[in-house]
């Protein structure tokens, strides 16, 4: 896989629309749908800073048995705010299947993102801010953001904060059952709120989610405001040990990505193969060229050969 690392004005000169960008396929949804998620029972809390880099299991050991003091020696168990079933409904790939083309592609993309985010010369509070966007809706940006976040979290070297920056009605937080949860927009509307009070821990160790929030009616003004700019910058500095992935709206659907582009250190721009037109990509890139590093990822590519990532999955498991 080859992610194109260029400034916006040179991205199209590299021929990425002819196949030299990263190539991912969204998995088929063959499994039956899971039952609707139960409402989180007060499970909102922040994660402590990472203290060690170690391999992790998909599920956090013992997390469902966490307890909370409720009175005179009484304790009740509480589950994590976002469980694995909800993440799967939002588009999480089955990472327990071992090596596959999808998992290997994400690991390659992850390597380049982390290199730029945490290099010795990286600027703390900027390089660790990655926005994922596209030109049009339906190109796979939320699928990419969620599974890239999971890939980094499972590696274990860095914690990940996945931020929903898309205020549309069917953003990935809706699939998680977090449509009414406080989040990013509320923090921008009320700077007195503590960000740690609205972060949601997940059933995947090292992965935390910040919902888009409740102030949907004010989202155009809030995303364009100085308060949002300062909020994103402060989150990048406060959680400088983490990769912050911002799942933003498509560039040609709203002005939000253009407002966020000068604040983030990296952008992963998702392009759907054989659907998105070159002029749409060029128009979208013009809107976000204020970001110093833009990488293109070609999604939903039809593969015609078996000699690709994941072809040796049986070899590694034997």
N, C-alpha and C positions, 0 to 999 in steps of 0.2 A: 504494500500500500504506500502511496506517495502523497503526503499532504503538501500542498503548494504553499510555501512560505514567501510571500511577496508583499510589498506595499500595494495598496488598492489600485493605483494607477498602472501597475505592471502585472496584475493577476491574470488578466485576460490574454496577455501576450504569450503565456506559457502553454496554451493549448489545453487547459484543464477540461474544457467541455468535450474534448475528444478522448478523454479517459485517463489523464495523467494525475487525477486527484484520487483521494481515498475512495474505496468502493465498498459499500455496505449494503446488505440486503436485510430488510425487516423480516423477522421470522413469521411463519404461518401461525395463526392462532388456532391450533387444532384441539387444545384442551377445552373441556366444558367450562363455562363461566363460573366464577366463584360467587358465593352468596354475597349480598350487599354488606359493606363494612359496618360494623357497629360503631356508634359514636364514641370518640375518644373520651376516656374517663379521667379528665384532668391530667393527661400525660404530657403536658408541655413543659420542657425543661431544656437547658443548654448542656453541651458536652464540655468536659474539662479539656485543656490543651493536651495534645498528644505527648506522651512521655517515652514511648518506645516504638520502634518500627519492627513489627513482627507479623508473620503470616496470620491471617484470620480466617475463621470459618464463616460461611454465609450467614448463619444465624448467631446472634450474640449468646454465648452460653449463659443459661440461667436468667435471661432477661424476663421471660414471662412470670417468674417467681419473685420479681422485685416487690418490695413491700413498702408501705407508707404508714407512718404513725397517724392514727386518727383519734386518739384520746388516751385514756388511762391504760396504757399497756396494750391497747387493741391495735391490731394491724390488719390491713386488707391488701390483697395482691392486686397489682395493676399491670396491665399489658402495655407494651410500647405504644406510643401515639400512632405510629404508622406501621402496620404489620406487613408481612411478605405478600399475603394475598392481595392487599390493596395495591402494592407496588406492581404486582403482575398485571392487575387490571389497568394500571396506568401505562403499561407497555414494557415492563421489565422482562428482559430475556432470561431464560432458564440457565443461570450460570452454574448449576450443578451438573450440567451435561458434559463437562470437561472441555477438551479442545474442540473447537468448531471454527468455521470460517468467520462467523460473526464475532466470537470472543477474541480470536486472534487479530482481526482487524481493529477492534477497539483497543487491544493492548498496544498495537503499533501507534494508533492515534494518541493514546494516553502518554506514551513515551515522549512524543514531541511536545505535547502540551505541558507536561511536568518539567521538561528540560527548560522551556521558556519561562515557566512560572517560578522555579526555585533554583535557577542557575546562580553561581556566586555573584554575578554582576546584575542579577534581577533586582528590580526596585520593589521592596516590600510594600504591600498595600496597593500595588498596581499590577504587577506581572501575575499575581495569583488571582486576578479577576478575569474570568473567561466568559464572554457572552456567546451564546449559541443562537443563531438566527438563520433566516432563509429569505428568498425573494417573495415567495408565495406561500399560502397556507397548504398544508398537506404534504410537504416535502420530507418530513421525518425529523424535524429539529427537536421536538420534545422527546421522541424515541432516542435520538442521539444523546441529548443532554442527560437523560435518566440513566442510560446504560453506560455512558462514559463516566458518570459519577460513581456508579456501582463498580466499574472496573478499577478505578483509582482506589476506592474504599477497600475492595477486596485485596489489593496489593499490600495494603497495610502500612506503607511508608508515610502517607499523608491522609489526614482527615479531609472530608469533603462537605461543603455546605451547598446544597442545591436550592437555588432561589427561583421561585416562580415570578417572572416579570411580565407575564402575559395575562392581561385582565379580561380576556375574552371569556365567554360563558363556559366553554368546554376545555379550559386549560387542564394540564395534568393534575392540578390540585382537586378538580372536581371528581376525577376518577379515584382519587385517594380519600374522598369523603371530607375534604378540607375546604369546601367552597365558602363556608361561613367562618372559618378560623381567622383570627387577627394575624396580620403579617406585614409585608413590606410597605404597602400603601399606608397602613396605620402608623408605622414608624415614621414615615415621611410627613404625615399630617400632624403628628404629635411627637416632636423631638424629645419630649420628656420620658417617653416610653423606653424601657430597657430592652434592647434587641434579644438578650438572653431569655426574656420571659415569653417570647413567641416562637422560639426555635423548637422544632419537633424532632425528637429522636426517632430513629427507625429500627426495625428488626435486623438491619444490616449494620454490623459494627463499623464505626468510623463515618457513617453517613447520616447527616442531619438535613432537615428540610425547613425552609422558610416559605410559608404560603404567600400568595400575592396579597391577601388581606381583604378587609371589608369595605374600604373606601373606593368601591368600583366607580361610582358616579363621578368622582373627582380624579380618576386616573390620568386623563390627558394633561390636566394642569399639574398634577403631582409629579409625573414622570419628566415634565419639562422644567420643573422648579429647581432652584438652588438647594432646597432642602433635600431633594432626592440625590443630587450630585454629592452633597456632603455626607449623606447617609451611606451611599455605596462606598465612598472613599474611606469612611470611618469603619465600615464592616471589613474592608480589605486590610486595614491596619490592625484592627482588633483581633482578627482571626488570620494573622499573617502566616501561621503554621499550616493553614488549610488551603485547598483549592476551592475557590468560590465560583460555581457555575451558574450563570444567569440565563435561564430559558426565556428569551425575549420573543416578542411578536414578530411576524414577518415584516421585512423592511418596506414592502410596497403596500402594506395594509394599514400601517399606522406610523406615526413619527417617533414612537418610543425608542426603537433601536438607534435612530440618529441622535437622540438625546443622550443615550447611554454610551455611545461609541467613544467620545473623548475621555470617559471616566475609566474604561477598562483597558487592560494591557494586551488582551488577545481577543480575537473573534474567530469562532469556528462557523463558517458559512456553509450551510447544507444546500446542495443542488440535487434535484431529482433528475436522474438520467432519462433522456428521451422525452422529457416533458417541459422543463423550464427552458425558456428561450434565451438566447445570448443577450438580446437587448434588455431583458428583464434582469439578468445577472448584472449587466453593466450599470443599469439604473440603480439597482440596490447597492452595489459597491460604492457608487458615487455618494450615497447618503451616509455611509459609515466609514469613509476613508480617513476620518480623524483618528481612528485607532492605529497604533504603530505596527501591529502585526495581525494580518488577516490570513487565515488558512481556509482553503476550499475543500469540501468533502463531497464526493459524488456518491449519491445514495441510490438504492434500488436498481443496481446494475444487474442485468441478466447474464449469468455465467454459463458458458457453453462447454467448459472443460472440467474434468474432475481433478486436474492438477492445480489445486488452489489451496488456500489456507483451510485446515481442517481435514485435508485428504489423508493425513497420517494419524488421525485420532486413535484408530485401533492400535497402531504401532506404539503410541505413548502409553496406552492403557494395558498393553500386554506384558 
